[in-house]
């Protein structure tokens, strides 16, 4: 099975930073963000790295939720007919 190709994009002023990676290579992407933030030749800084790492984390959480909940019934339909919440 071929890895899913993904990307993170940051628009900063007139610059655009595009980081492409394959699903499963998130650790390598984080290493790349750190190297880029430490490179004084670009305007990409530690705040930018933090923003993109946050976006990456949110994306991974969303993927995990989809995987964990794909076989679960619709949560809005899981309440008993009498209207009481399940506790």
C-alpha positions in Angstrom: 0.0 0.0 0.0 1.4 3.4 -1.0 1.8 6.0 1.8 -0.6 8.9 1.7 1.1 12.1 0.7 0.3 15.2 2.7 1.4 18.8 3.1 1.5 21.6 5.6 1.4 25.2 4.2 2.4 28.4 5.9 1.8 31.8 4.2 4.0 34.4 5.8 4.0 37.8 4.3 5.0 37.4 0.7 6.5 34.0 1.4 4.9 30.6 1.2 6.4 27.6 3.0 5.2 24.2 1.8 6.3 21.0 3.7 5.3 17.8 2.0 5.5 14.5 3.8 4.1 11.0 3.7 1.8 9.6 6.3 3.9 8.0 8.9 6.8 10.4 8.5 5.5 13.0 11.0 8.6 12.7 13.2 10.8 13.5 10.3 8.6 16.5 9.4 9.0 17.8 13.0 12.8 17.5 12.7 12.6 19.4 9.4 10.6 22.2 11.1 13.2 22.5 13.8 16.1 22.7 11.3 14.2 25.3 9.2 13.5 27.4 12.3 17.2 27.4 13.2 18.2 28.4 9.7 19.0 32.1 9.8 18.8 32.4 6.0 15.0 32.3 6.1 12.3 34.2 7.9 10.8 30.9 9.1 11.1 31.2 12.9 10.3 29.2 16.0 6.7 30.6 16.2 6.1 29.4 12.6 7.5 25.9 13.6 5.1 25.9 16.6 2.1 26.9 14.5 2.8 24.1 11.9 3.5 21.5 14.6 0.2 22.4 16.2 -1.6 22.0 12.8 0.1 18.7 12.4 -1.0 17.6 15.9 -4.6 18.6 15.2 -4.5 16.7 11.9 -3.2 13.6 13.7 -5.9 13.9 16.4 -8.6 14.1 13.7 -7.2 11.0 11.9 -7.1 9.1 15.2 -10.7 10.1 16.0 -11.8 8.9 12.5 -10.0 5.6 12.9 -11.3 5.0 16.4 -14.9 6.0 15.7 -15.4 4.5 12.2 -17.2 1.5 13.4 -19.1 3.2 16.2 -22.7 4.1 15.9 -23.7 7.7 15.4 -23.3 9.3 18.9 -26.4 11.3 18.4 -28.4 8.1 17.9 -27.0 6.3 20.9 -29.3 7.7 23.5 -32.2 5.5 24.9 -35.7 6.2 23.5 -36.8 7.6 26.9 -34.6 10.7 26.4 -32.3 9.9 29.3 -28.6 10.1 28.8 -26.4 7.0 29.2 -24.1 7.4 32.1 
